[in-house]
Amino acid sequence: MVALSGSHTIGQARCTTFLTRINNETNIDSSFKTSTQAQCQNTNNFVPLDVTSPTSFDSAYYRNLLNQKGLLHSDQQLFSGGSTDAQVRAYSSNQAAFRTDFANAMIKMGNLSPLTGTNGQIRTNCRKAN
């Protein structure tokens, strides 16, 4: 999961999805907080998930987490004194390991067999089971 979360090194999020974190959480870099709040005067604006290199597939996302610059709550939780801290540290300093683990995780995920027919269901609301 830590490797797959690294996909957030590319992409953007709409301000409405993370303003609770930016405005209320304490595990956030103060300059990052101020800059992000300024960009989100319009809550429909988009902000890069990776403030350092938003268009490069690299390990800067993990370095951002070390510096409390995770945009989403779920991102910053990867580096918050828990069991995933060591993996975040490792990826932050070893881009090759991140890329290898990311590729392997994507292959593994792609090999999952989805439930079909009467064994599965298409959710009418993605956030909850039908």
N, C-alpha and C positions, 0 to 999 in steps of 0.2 A: 504494500500500500504506500509506503514511503517513496519507493521508486516511481510508482504510477502518479503520485501527487506531483512529481517533478514536471509533469506535462503543463503545470501552471507557470512554467518558465516562459510560455508563449500564451498570449490571449489577454482578454480584458474582462472586467466585471462591471456591471451597472452599479452605480453608487447606492441605490436602494438596497442592494443585497449585502452590503457590508458596513453601512453607517453605524449600526449598533455597536460593532466592534470598535470602529474608529472613535466614536464619541464616548464610549463607556468602559472599555477595557483598559487595564493598566499595563499590560505587557506589550507596550507599543512605543517605539522610538518617537520622541516628542516632535522632531523636525518632520518625520514621515507623517505623523498625525496632522500637523499643521498644513503641510503641503496637500495632503489628500483632502482635508476639509475644504481647502480653497478650490480644489478641482471639482468638488461636489456641491457647489452652490446650487446647481441644478441637479436634482437627484436622478435625472435620467441620463446624465453624463456617464461615460465609460472611463475607467482608469485601468492601466496595465496591471496585470497580476504580478509581474516581475518588474519593479521600478528600475532596476539596474540595466537590464538588457531585454526589453520586452519583445523583441523580434528574433532573438537568438535562442536556439535550443542548447542551453548550457547549464552549468551548475550554480549560476548566480542566484537562482531561486532559493537554494539552500543557504547560501551566505546571507541572503536577506533575512531568513528565519533566525539565524544566529544573532543578527542585529535588530531583532524585533521589528522587522519590516514585512511581516506576512500580512497581506491584504485581507484575506478571509480568516475568520475565526478558526475554521478547520485546518487551514494551513499553519497558522501559528501554534496550534495544539501539537503539531509534530515536534516542536521544540519548546517544551514547557516544563521540563523537569521530569519527564516520563521515560518510558522504555524505548521510545524512538529517537531520543536525543543523540545517541551514539551514531545511528545511521545517518541522521541529518549532518552531523559533524563530518562523517566519512565522505559523504557525497559533496559536501561543500569544498573539500580539498582534493577530491579525486573525480574529475569529470569523466574520465574513462570508465571508472567503476559504475558511476551513475548511468551512463549511456548503455553499458552492457546489461546492467540489472533492469533498466527500463525496457530494453528490447526483449529480454527474456520474459519479463512480466507481461508485456503486450502479447507475445506469442502464447504464453500460458492462458491468458484471458481469451484470446482468439480461439483456443481449442476447447473452450467450454461449450457444452451442448445445451442450447436453450430448450426449455420445455415447450412443446408444441401440441396442437390438437387439444384433446381433453386433459392432457397432463399439465397444461399451462393456461395462462390467461393474459390478455392485453388489458392493462390497467386503464380505466377511464380517467383516473387522476393519478399521476405518477407518484405522488407523495403518500398514497395509501393503497392497501389491497382493496379490491372490489368487494 
